[in-house]
């Protein structure tokens, strides 16, 4: 990733294209891939390069302002495909597999890119504490993207702010309303903009006065932003805990992807573009992508519920999709599922998987492999006072070692499966906190920290048959199919699997009554 990319701390006006420096697919244009799949690697291993990549977004901020203004909104809407100036480079038409002309709407409707850039800015600030970047560039990006969303979301009769006519990460569905990923990321973006404004006002009042005056931001506008964030429609059902991917998604045809196993082409080619758009088939992680970026938005076990609902409906028509699913599965403790996605992501360029690589390697997928290992299996996350780690290694792995940086410190971490241990060494920098499975430890230079913890995750993956989360399915046959798929997955890594069931009244007893009672627990044994 270092040698094949365009990351260069000495040049703030370049970024990494979809195929890096290895090929000319997408003409070297910059997508959300860079901020979401590559910046995490650079932030924690080469922050100087990460800063330059974000400065590229600062230098193209005027192009983002122009795009927003041309579409009738305020603030900054970044180009879906960006080049040197930040102007929108997405083509307006393409030729489909049936040789018909297809309108390309991503350039106008895939607007979550602005929240993606803001997300990367905030993650860099949290990991580095780079005050110069925040004051010179980061705060302005957060404010202008927050301003965009505050003008983009419209207050309607139901008292909620809605964002209509967009495309989420799932590009099979166009011109949709209230995409959960877009709306929740927009709300998060607005709140981080307000946080940045408050921080500058408190710590650097003179700089805040200059920036606010130049951008024309006053207290009344900030109050309006706060109201938009507070009343943003999100699609969350408080009863089931499910985010509806977009308005009316649950009413679409529920296609069983298992019926198309072994296909060699994407699902939109199999079903046809029109039927795909009227189905629940997903091109790539959408709600699952939200779960990857903002796990705090999923209270209790709702993260698992959303993953269980959306994973079977994803056709993985993008090279980015499996990495997102793998990272989320690892965080959920489903190491076997995560390892399968990890391998499939690595195989995109390494194996004969019918994916054309003559246009260059899929560098964002490579970033996803690193993220699955470090954020997923190692369980790394950032804290205000240090780094946290909560490892869940696959049973097949003996150890995992990696190096990261945090606010000027360099540290190495090794996780050993057989000893259930974590070894950490602060190679340089001042004393810091390393939280291991929720317990804070002081990490000092020259003193290796060894922590022995609970045993590794069991070889089976506990499975909960949540019928409430499947209530939008069309038939008992689908219930039975989903249950069998879950059972197979629960047995993937070993001889036993535990299942629980919350079967509501009115649903026929499943598997000849074996799971008929709510809360009943059964152990499945394979001889």
Long-range contacts (C-beta under 8 A, 24 or more apart in sequence): 1-38, 1-41, 1-363, 1-366, 1-367, 1-370, 2-46, 4-361, 4-363, 5-38, 5-363, 7-42, 7-46, 7-49, 7-50, 7-52, 7-53, 8-49, 8-52, 9-46, 9-48, 9-49, 9-51, 9-52, 10-52, 11-52, 12-52, 12-55, 12-56, 12-58, 12-59, 13-55, 13-56, 13-59, 13-84, 14-52, 14-56, 15-53, 15-56, 15-57, 15-82, 16-53, 16-363, 18-360, 18-362, 18-363, 18-364, 19-359, 19-360, 19-361, 19-362, 19-363, 20-360, 20-361, 20-363, 22-360, 22-361, 22-363, 23-357, 23-358, 23-359, 23-360, 23-361, 24-359, 24-360, 25-359, 25-360, 26-81, 26-359, 27-83, 27-89, 28-83, 29-81, 29-82, 29-83, 29-89, 30-56, 30-81, 30-82, 30-83, 31-80, 31-81, 31-82, 31-113, 31-364, 32-80, 32-112, 32-113, 32-116, 32-117, 33-320, 33-363, 33-364, 33-367, 34-120, 34-364, 35-116, 35-117, 35-119, 35-120, 36-116, 36-119, 36-120, 36-293, 36-364, 37-320, 37-323, 37-364, 37-365, 37-367, 37-368, 37-371, 38-363, 38-364, 38-367, 39-120, 39-123, 39-124, 40-123, 40-367, 40-370, 40-371, 40-375, 41-367, 41-370, 41-371, 43-123, 43-124, 43-127, 43-128, 44-127, 44-374, 44-380, 44-404, 44-405, 44-406, 45-403, 45-404, 45-405, 47-124, 47-127, 47-128, 47-130, 47-405, 50-124, 50-128, 51-124, 51-128, 51-130, 51-133, 54-120, 54-121, 54-124, 54-133, 54-137, 54-138, 54-141, 55-133, 55-137, 57-117, 57-120, 57-121, 57-141, 58-136, 58-137, 58-138, 58-140, 58-141, 59-86, 60-85, 60-86, 61-86, 61-140, 61-141, 61-144, 62-86, 63-87, 63-88, 64-114, 64-144, 64-145, 65-144, 68-148, 68-151, 71-108, 73-148, 73-151, 73-152, 74-147, 74-148, 74-150, 74-151, 75-114, 75-144, 75-145, 75-146, 75-147, 75-148, 75-149, 75-150, 75-151, 76-114, 76-141, 76-144, 76-145, 76-147, 76-148, 77-111, 77-113, 77-114, 77-148, 77-152, 78-113, 78-114, 78-117, 78-145, 79-107, 79-113, 80-106, 80-107, 80-110, 80-113, 81-106, 81-107, 96-273, 97-269, 102-273, 105-167, 105-174, 105-175, 106-167, 106-171, 109-165, 109-166, 109-167, 109-174, 109-175, 110-166, 110-167, 110-168, 110-171, 111-152, 111-163, 111-166, 111-167, 111-182, 112-166, 112-168, 112-169, 112-179, 112-181, 112-182, 112-185, 112-186, 114-145, 114-148, 114-149, 114-189, 115-145, 115-149, 115-182, 115-185, 115-186, 115-188, 115-189, 116-185, 117-141, 117-145, 118-142, 118-145, 118-146, 118-189, 118-192, 118-193, 119-185, 119-188, 119-189, 119-293, 122-192, 123-382, 126-382, 126-384, 127-382, 127-405, 127-406, 127-407, 128-407, 128-408, 129-407, 129-408, 134-196, 135-200, 135-204, 135-207, 138-196, 139-196, 139-197, 139-200, 139-211, 140-211, 140-215, 142-189, 142-192, 142-193, 142-196, 143-193, 143-196, 143-197, 143-211, 143-215, 143-217, 144-215, 145-189, 145-193, 146-189, 146-190, 146-192, 146-193, 146-194, 146-225, 147-193, 147-215, 147-217, 147-221, 147-225, 149-186, 149-187, 149-189, 149-190, 149-228, 150-190, 150-221, 150-224, 150-225, 150-228, 152-186, 153-183, 153-186, 153-228, 153-232, 155-228, 155-231, 159-231, 160-231, 160-232, 160-233, 161-228, 161-231, 161-232, 161-233, 162-233, 163-233, 168-245, 168-246, 168-286, 169-283, 169-284, 169-285, 169-286, 169-289, 170-245, 170-282, 170-283, 170-284, 170-285, 170-286, 171-283, 171-284, 171-318, 172-267, 172-268, 172-276, 172-277, 172-281, 172-282, 172-283, 172-317, 173-245, 173-246, 173-249, 173-277, 174-277, 176-246, 176-247, 176-249, 177-246, 177-247, 177-248, 178-233, 178-234, 178-235, 178-246, 178-247, 179-245, 179-246, 179-286, 180-234, 180-235, 180-236, 180-243, 180-244, 180-245, 180-246, 180-286, 180-287, 180-290, 181-245, 181-286, 181-287, 181-289, 181-290, 183-232, 183-233, 183-234, 183-235, 184-232, 184-234, 184-243, 184-290, 184-294, 184-297, 185-290, 185-293, 185-294, 186-232, 187-228, 187-229, 187-232, 187-234, 188-294, 188-297, 190-225, 190-226, 190-228, 190-229, 191-229, 193-225, 194-222, 194-225, 194-226, 194-229, 197-222, 239-468, 240-305, 240-468, 240-469, 240-471, 241-298, 241-299, 241-300, 241-301, 241-302, 241-305, 241-306, 241-469, 242-302, 242-305, 242-306, 242-309, 242-469, 243-287, 243-290, 243-306, 245-282, 245-286, 245-287, 245-310, 249-280, 250-280, 250-472, 252-278, 252-279, 252-280, 253-278, 253-279, 253-280, 254-279, 254-280, 254-313, 254-472, 254-473, 254-474, 254-478, 255-279, 255-280, 255-281, 255-313, 256-478, 256-481, 257-281, 257-312, 257-313, 257-314, 257-315, 258-312, 258-481, 258-485, 264-354, 266-315, 266-317, 267-315, 267-317, 268-315, 268-317, 280-313, 281-313, 281-315, 282-310, 282-313, 282-314, 282-315, 283-314, 283-315, 283-317, 283-318, 283-321, 284-314, 284-316, 284-317, 284-318, 284-320, 284-321, 284-324, 285-310, 285-314, 285-320, 285-321, 285-324, 285-325, 285-328, 286-310, 288-314, 288-324, 288-325, 288-328, 289-324, 291-328, 292-324, 292-327, 292-328, 295-331, 301-464, 303-328, 303-331, 303-332, 304-332, 304-464, 305-466, 305-469, 306-469, 307-332, 308-464, 308-466, 308-469, 308-486, 309-469, 309-470, 312-482, 312-485, 319-345, 319-348, 319-355, 319-362, 319-364, 319-365, 320-364, 320-365, 320-368, 322-348, 322-365, 322-368, 323-364, 323-365, 323-367, 323-368, 323-369, 323-371, 323-372, 324-368, 326-368, 326-372, 326-376, 327-368, 327-371, 327-372, 327-375, 327-376, 328-376, 329-376, 330-372, 330-375, 330-376, 330-377, 330-379, 330-392, 331-375, 331-376, 331-379, 331-392, 333-392, 333-457, 333-461, 334-461, 334-489, 335-377, 335-392, 335-393, 335-394, 335-395, 335-457, 335-461, 335-493, 336-394, 336-395, 336-459, 336-461, 336-489, 336-492, 336-493, 337-461, 337-489, 337-492, 338-372, 338-376, 338-377, 338-394, 339-394, 339-396, 340-492, 341-372, 342-369, 342-372, 342-373, 342-376, 342-377, 345-369, 345-372, 373-400, 373-402, 374-402, 374-404, 378-402, 378-413, 378-415, 380-404, 382-406, 383-433, 383-435, 385-432, 385-433, 386-432, 386-433, 386-434, 386-435, 386-440, 386-443, 387-411, 387-432, 387-433, 387-434, 387-435, 388-434, 388-435, 388-436, 388-438, 389-413, 389-415, 389-422, 389-434, 389-435, 389-436, 389-437, 390-436, 390-437, 390-438, 391-415, 391-422, 392-456, 392-457, 393-417, 393-456, 393-457, 395-456, 395-457, 395-459, 395-493, 395-494, 403-427, 406-432, 407-432, 411-443, 417-456, 419-452, 420-452, 420-453, 420-454, 420-455, 420-456, 421-450, 421-451, 421-452, 421-453, 422-449, 422-450, 422-451, 422-453, 423-448, 423-449, 423-450, 424-448, 424-449, 424-451, 425-449, 458-494, 459-493, 459-494, 459-495, 459-496, 460-490, 460-491, 460-493, 460-494, 460-495, 460-496, 460-497, 460-498, 461-489, 461-490, 461-492, 461-493, 461-497, 462-490, 462-497, 462-498, 462-499, 462-500, 463-487, 463-489, 463-490, 463-497, 463-498, 463-499, 463-500, 464-499, 464-500, 464-501, 464-502, 465-499, 465-500, 465-501, 465-502, 465-503, 465-510, 465-515, 466-502, 467-501, 467-502, 467-503, 467-504, 467-507, 468-502, 468-504, 471-504, 476-507, 476-508, 479-507, 479-510, 480-510, 480-511, 483-510, 483-511, 483-515, 487-524, 490-524, 491-524, 491-526, 495-525, 495-526, 496-523, 496-524, 496-525, 497-523, 497-524, 498-522, 498-523, 499-524
